[in-house]
Amino acid sequence: MCQAGHSVLCIDDVLSFVVMCSVLQGLVLGLLFFILYMADLTDRATKYGVSLHAYADDTQLYLHFRNDEMASSVDQLERCVLDIGHWMKIEAQRRQDRTAVRQLRSLVGGVA
C-alpha cells in the first residue's frame, strides 16, 4: 500500500497532505471493503451537510452555499475534512492492530 498525496483548494489557500491509509487493491474482497469504506465516508460527510461525489478512485467533497454563507460554509467543510481525517487514522490503527494479532497468532501456532 503506497502513500498518496492530495491537495485541497479553498479560496486562495491550498492544503496538501499525505493519505496514509486506503483500501488495498487486488484483494478478492476489495470491492466489498471499498463499499463498506465508502458507506462510512458518506455517513461522515452527511453528518456535516457536505455532499460527496465518488468516481473510480476519486472522491470529492463539496458544499453548496450562498455568497453570504461563505465563511460558515468553509468552517463547516473544514470540520468535515478534519473529522474524516481523524476517522481515517483510527481505522488505519484498527487495521494495523488486527494484522499484528493475526501475525502473532501465526507465530505461536494459533489460527490466523
C-alpha positions as a printed NumPy array, in Angstrom:
array([[  0.   ,   0.   ,   0.   ],
       [  1.547,   3.284,  -1.016],
       [  1.057,   6.74 ,   0.386],
       [ -0.827,   9.144,  -1.87 ],
       [ -0.503,  12.917,  -1.865],
       [ -3.596,  15.102,  -2.118],
       [ -4.328,  18.815,  -2.175],
       [ -7.404,  20.83 ,  -1.263],
       [ -8.006,  24.212,  -2.881],
       [-10.161,  26.576,  -0.862],
       [-10.45 ,  30.189,  -1.992],
       [ -6.753,  31.237,  -2.183],
       [ -5.288,  28.645,   0.193],
       [ -4.031,  25.181,  -0.728],
       [ -3.816,  22.458,   1.918],
       [ -1.637,  19.474,   0.961],
       [ -1.488,  16.222,   2.886],
       [ -0.495,  12.571,   2.546],
       [ -3.116,   9.86 ,   2.897],
       [ -1.628,   7.052,   4.99 ],
       [ -4.43 ,   4.512,   4.545],
       [ -6.668,   3.289,   1.784],
       [ -8.5  ,   0.214,   0.587],
       [ -5.998,  -2.419,  -0.537],
       [ -6.209,  -3.146,  -4.239],
       [ -6.113,  -6.627,  -5.691],
       [ -7.914,  -8.414,  -2.854],
       [-10.785, -10.748,  -3.667],
       [-12.903,  -8.844,  -1.138],
       [-11.519,  -5.467,  -2.234],
       [-14.803,  -4.337,  -3.778],
       [-16.781,  -5.249,  -0.648],
       [-14.254,  -3.475,   1.588],
       [-14.415,  -0.423,  -0.652],
       [-18.221,  -0.305,  -0.493],
       [-18.164,  -0.562,   3.303],
       [-15.452,   2.103,   3.497],
       [-17.402,   4.447,   1.226],
       [-20.59 ,   3.971,   3.253],
       [-18.77 ,   5.121,   6.391],
       [-17.183,   8.018,   4.499],
       [-20.57 ,   9.09 ,   3.145],
       [-22.055,   8.99 ,   6.652],
       [-19.241,  11.227,   7.937],
       [-19.768,  13.792,   5.159],
       [-23.553,  13.776,   5.519],
       [-23.235,  14.475,   9.244],
       [-21.81 ,  17.893,   8.296],
       [-24.23 ,  18.572,   5.449],
       [-21.435,  18.012,   2.925],
       [-22.131,  16.205,  -0.341],
       [-19.861,  13.539,  -1.751],
       [-19.149,  12.545,  -5.334],
       [-17.158,   9.389,  -5.967],
       [-15.935,   8.029,  -9.268],
       [-13.379,   5.218,  -9.551],
       [-10.533,   6.201,  -7.212],
       [-11.521,   9.886,  -6.965],
       [-13.731,  11.225,  -4.172],
       [-14.768,  14.858,  -3.973],
       [-16.453,  16.622,  -1.084],
       [-18.498,  19.691,  -1.938],
       [-20.899,  22.103,  -0.345],
       [-23.477,  24.425,  -1.892],
       [-23.787,  27.844,  -0.269],
       [-24.726,  31.457,  -0.948],
       [-22.09 ,  34.197,  -1.05 ],
       [-23.114,  35.488,   2.367],
       [-22.606,  31.982,   3.841],
       [-19.027,  31.561,   2.601],
       [-17.199,  31.871,   5.947],
       [-19.505,  29.499,   7.818],
       [-19.527,  27.045,   4.894],
       [-15.718,  26.952,   4.748],
       [-15.688,  26.245,   8.509],
       [-18.297,  23.52 ,   8.01 ],
       [-16.273,  21.87 ,   5.239],
       [-13.06 ,  22.156,   7.271],
       [-14.699,  20.446,  10.285],
       [-15.889,  17.67 ,   7.971],
       [-12.4  ,  17.127,   6.488],
       [-10.801,  17.116,   9.953],
       [-13.36 ,  14.588,  11.21 ],
       [-12.782,  12.347,   8.188],
       [ -9.013,  12.589,   8.737],
       [ -9.426,  11.589,  12.387],
       [-11.692,   8.681,  11.402],
       [ -9.163,   7.511,   8.797],
       [ -6.355,   7.479,  11.398],
       [ -8.492,   5.41 ,  13.776],
       [ -9.399,   2.952,  11.005],
       [ -5.741,   2.628,   9.951],
       [ -4.713,   1.868,  13.544],
       [ -7.523,  -0.671,  13.859],
       [ -6.331,  -2.459,  10.697],
       [ -2.727,  -2.471,  11.954],
       [ -3.849,  -3.911,  15.303],
       [ -5.806,  -6.715,  13.588],
       [ -2.828,  -7.504,  11.345],
       [ -0.483,  -7.632,  14.346],
       [ -2.835, -10.033,  16.179],
       [ -3.022, -12.311,  13.118],
       [  0.764, -12.333,  12.794],
       [  1.192, -13.091,  16.489],
       [ -1.297, -15.956,  16.306],
       [  0.505, -17.455,  13.336],
       [  3.831, -17.206,  15.167],
       [  2.539, -19.04 ,  18.244],
       [  0.753, -21.694,  16.18 ],
       [ -2.8  , -20.437,  16.594],
       [ -5.408, -19.881,  13.939],
       [ -4.587, -16.786,  11.859]])
